[in-house]
Amino acid sequence: MNLLPYIFVLLAAILWGTVGTTQTFLKEGISPIAVAGVRSLIGGGVLLIAALFMRKINFRKWSWKWTILAALTIALFQSLFFTSVRFTGVAVGTVVTIGSSPVFSGIIEWAIWKSKPNRVWGIATILAIVGCILLFVNRGEATVHPIGVLLALCAGFMFALYTNCSKQLTENEETLPAVAMTFSICSIMLLPFSGDGVSWAMDKQNLFPIVFMGLAATSVAYILFLGGLEKISSSSAVTLSLAEPLTAALLGVFLVGEYLSPTSWVGVAMLLGGIIVLTLGSRKAHNAINEEIEPSS
């Protein structure tokens, strides 16, 4: 079994984890939805130009249904997550959103695609979710606001849906044009609701951070994510994406000078453990199945 798809998804999650730290370099007062819209516009627009130049998009035969669904779900994910954080704070919003998405993804796979997640995924997901909770349990002010928690759960569900829609999309289209089309449409959906327009992105202080978020944390990250997603299950990909808060926390410690309590470091260890269990455990399970099949063939 090839570990490369798992590594691709992990690298994508690590790049997503840089967004929180990168946003601290932006000027204060910019709407998070404006940041998400411009980030999607840069990330999707650059790839769209490249895809059109390479003639990789056939608009007549394109998989519009899955593209629009993927764009809608990722746009709703960003909007719901940012709104939930305003009610609950970053800690609770992140834990509920990121922690619920692997569970939702497993349910969607089972209910819609009739693909039951295996025991390795279950163990890894439990480890990673508990680790995520411990990581954020005493970081910052936490407010358990019912509406905020509900919005965070909806955000987690939307990310799980996005992953499943994207998996269907990549079965029909190449990864680069798929990301290009998804995020170009996503930006069209988000920018009218941003309130801040796009002019702020041209400010000298804002330009480098937003370009980094657009190219590295969107273009490159989602190409890696969808590239890995082609070879592994949606539920496994979403569980591996829990490396995002892990990366954000470690960057906060080593770059911003934030403090992690002993409990949070236990969470870091459990998150890493969940990722290792999923990656290596899935490989062993795959090899075991192949060994059973080969003698009978």
C-alpha positions in Angstrom: 0.0 0.0 0.0 1.3 3.4 -1.0 1.8 5.9 1.9 2.0 8.9 -0.5 -1.8 9.7 -0.5 -1.7 9.9 3.3 1.4 12.1 3.2 -0.3 14.4 0.7 -3.4 14.9 2.9 -1.1 15.5 6.0 0.9 18.1 4.1 -2.4 19.8 3.1 -3.5 19.9 6.7 -0.1 21.3 7.8 -0.5 24.1 5.2 -4.1 24.8 6.4 -2.7 25.0 9.9 -0.5 28.0 8.9 -3.6 30.1 8.2 -4.3 31.2 11.8 -0.7 32.4 12.3 -0.6 34.1 8.9 -3.8 36.0 9.6 -2.2 37.6 12.6 0.0 39.6 10.1 -3.1 41.1 8.5 -4.4 44.5 9.6 -7.1 44.3 12.3 -10.8 44.6 11.5 -11.0 42.7 8.2 -14.0 40.4 8.0 -13.0 36.7 8.1 -15.4 36.0 5.3 -13.6 38.7 3.2 -10.3 36.9 4.0 -11.9 33.6 2.9 -13.3 35.1 -0.2 -10.1 36.8 -1.4 -8.1 33.7 -0.4 -10.4 31.5 -2.6 -10.2 34.1 -5.4 -6.4 34.1 -5.5 -6.1 30.3 -4.9 -8.8 29.4 -7.4 -8.1 32.2 -9.9 -4.4 31.4 -10.4 -5.1 27.7 -10.9 -8.0 28.5 -13.3 -5.7 30.6 -15.5 -3.2 27.8 -15.5 -5.9 25.2 -16.3 -7.3 27.2 -19.1 -3.8 27.8 -20.5 -3.1 24.1 -20.4 -6.6 23.4 -21.9 -7.6 21.1 -19.1 -11.1 22.4 -18.8 -13.9 21.4 -21.1 -16.9 23.5 -20.0 -19.4 21.5 -22.0 -18.4 18.1 -20.5 -17.4 19.4 -17.1 -18.9 17.8 -13.9 -20.9 20.8 -12.9 -23.0 19.1 -10.3 -20.2 18.0 -8.1 -18.2 21.2 -8.7 -21.1 23.4 -7.6 -21.8 21.2 -4.6 -18.1 21.2 -3.6 -17.9 25.0 -3.9 -21.2 25.5 -2.0 -20.1 23.2 0.9 -16.6 24.7 1.3 -18.1 28.3 1.2 -20.7 27.3 3.8 -18.0 25.6 5.9 -15.9 28.8 6.1 -18.9 31.0 6.7 -20.4 28.8 9.4 -17.0 28.2 11.1 -16.2 31.9 11.3 -19.6 32.7 12.6 -19.5 30.0 15.3 -16.2 31.3 16.5 -17.8 34.7 17.2 -20.3 33.0 19.6 -18.1 30.4 21.2 -14.5 31.6 20.8 -11.7 29.9 18.8 -11.2 27.0 21.2 -14.7 25.6 21.3 -15.5 26.5 17.7 -12.4 24.6 16.5 -12.9 21.6 18.7 -16.6 21.1 17.7 -16.0 21.8 14.0 -12.8 19.9 13.5 -13.7 17.2 15.9 -17.2 16.5 14.5 -16.2 16.4 10.8 -14.5 12.9 10.9 -17.6 11.5 12.5 -19.9 13.1 10.0 -17.7 11.9 7.1 -17.9 8.3 8.4 -21.7 8.5 8.7 -22.0 10.0 5.1 -19.8 7.3 3.7 -21.8 4.6 5.4 -25.3 6.1 4.7 -24.8 7.3 1.1 -21.9 5.3 -0.4 -22.5 2.1 1.7 -18.9 2.0 2.7 -18.5 1.1 6.4 -15.4 2.7 8.0 -13.0 0.1 9.5 -11.8 -0.4 13.1 -8.5 1.3 12.4 -10.3 4.4 11.3 -12.5 4.3 14.4 -9.5 4.0 16.9 -7.5 6.7 15.1 -10.5 9.0 15.0 -11.3 8.6 18.7 -7.6 9.3 19.6 -7.5 12.3 17.3 -10.8 13.8 18.6 -9.9 13.4 22.2 -6.4 14.8 21.5 -8.1 17.8 19.8 -10.3 18.4 22.9 -7.3 18.2 25.3 -5.3 20.5 23.0 -7.8 23.3 23.2 -9.4 22.5 26.7 -7.7 25.4 28.5 -6.6 27.7 25.6 -8.3 31.1 25.8 -11.8 32.0 26.9 -14.4 29.4 26.0 -18.1 30.0 25.9 -20.4 27.1 25.3 -23.1 29.0 23.4 -25.9 26.7 22.0 -26.2 28.6 18.7 -22.4 28.7 18.3 -22.1 25.0 19.0 -24.9 24.3 16.5 -23.2 26.4 13.8 -19.8 24.7 14.5 -21.5 21.3 14.1 -23.0 22.5 10.8 -19.5 23.6 9.7 -18.1 20.2 10.6 -20.9 18.6 8.5 -20.2 20.9 5.6 -16.5 20.0 5.6 -17.4 16.3 5.6 -19.8 16.9 2.7 -17.2 18.9 0.8 -14.7 16.0 1.1 -17.2 13.5 -0.2 -18.3 15.8 -3.1 -14.7 16.4 -4.0 -14.0 12.7 -4.0 -16.8 12.3 -6.6 -15.5 15.3 -8.6 -11.9 13.9 -8.8 -13.2 10.6 -10.1 -14.3 12.5 -13.2 -11.9 15.5 -13.4 -8.2 16.1 -12.9 -7.1 17.5 -9.5 -5.7 20.9 -10.7 -8.7 22.0 -12.7 -11.1 20.6 -10.0 -9.5 22.8 -7.4 -9.4 25.7 -9.8 -13.1 25.5 -10.6 -14.3 24.8 -7.1 -12.5 27.8 -5.5 -13.2 30.2 -8.3 -16.9 29.5 -7.8 -16.5 29.5 -4.0 -15.0 33.1 -4.2 -18.0 34.2 -6.3 -20.3 32.9 -3.5 -18.4 34.5 -0.6 -17.2 37.9 -1.9 -20.7 39.5 -2.1 -21.1 38.8 1.7 -17.7 39.9 2.8 -18.6 43.5 3.4 -14.9 44.6 3.0 -14.5 44.1 -0.8 -11.0 43.3 -2.0 -9.2 46.6 -2.0 -7.7 45.9 1.5 -5.7 43.0 -0.1 -3.6 45.5 -2.0 -2.3 47.1 1.2 1.5 46.5 1.7 0.9 44.9 5.1 -1.9 42.6 3.8 -0.5 41.6 0.4 2.1 38.9 1.3 -0.1 37.2 4.0 -3.2 36.9 1.7 -1.1 35.8 -1.3 0.5 33.1 0.9 -2.9 32.0 2.1 -4.2 32.0 -1.5 -1.4 30.1 -3.1 0.1 27.9 -0.4 -2.8 27.3 2.0 -5.4 27.1 -0.8 -4.0 26.2 -4.3 -1.2 23.9 -3.2 -3.0 22.6 -0.1 -6.2 21.6 -1.8 -4.3 20.1 -4.8 -2.4 17.9 -2.2 -5.7 17.1 -0.4 -7.6 16.1 -3.5 -4.6 14.2 -4.8 -4.5 12.1 -1.7 -8.3 11.9 -1.5 -8.3 10.1 -4.9 -6.6 7.1 -3.3 -8.0 7.0 0.3 -11.5 7.1 1.8 -13.2 10.4 2.6 -13.4 9.5 6.3 -9.7 8.8 6.5 -8.8 12.1 4.8 -11.0 14.1 7.2 -9.4 12.4 10.2 -6.0 13.2 8.9 -7.0 16.8 8.5 -7.0 17.0 12.3 -3.3 17.7 11.7 -4.5 21.3 11.0 -5.2 22.3 14.6 -2.1 20.4 15.7 0.0 22.5 13.3 -1.7 25.7 14.3 -1.0 25.0 18.0 2.7 24.1 17.4 3.2 27.2 15.3 1.6 29.3 18.1 4.2 27.9 20.5 7.3 28.2 18.4 6.6 31.3 16.4 4.1 33.4 18.4 5.3 32.4 21.8 2.0 30.9 23.1 2.0 28.6 26.1 0.7 25.0 26.0 -0.2 23.4 29.3 0.8 19.8 30.1 -2.8 18.7 29.3 -2.5 20.3 25.8 0.8 18.5 25.2 -1.0 15.2 26.0 -3.5 16.3 23.4 -0.7 16.9 20.9 0.7 13.4 21.6 -2.8 11.8 21.1 -3.4 13.7 17.9 0.0 12.5 16.6 -0.9 9.0 17.8 -4.2 9.0 15.9 -2.5 10.1 12.7 0.2 7.4 13.0 -2.5 4.7 13.8 -4.5 5.7 10.8 -1.6 5.9 8.4 0.4 2.8 9.5 -2.7 0.8 10.6 -4.4 1.2 7.3 -1.3 0.1 5.5 -1.1 -3.1 7.6 -4.8 -3.8 7.1 -4.4 -3.3 3.3 -1.4 -5.7 3.2 -3.3 -8.3 5.3 -6.2 -8.3 2.9 -3.9 -8.7 -0.1 -2.2 -11.7 1.7 -5.6 -13.3 2.1 -6.6 -12.7 -1.5 -3.3 -13.9 -3.2 -3.4 -17.6 -2.1 -7.0 -18.0 -3.3 -6.2 -16.5 -6.6 
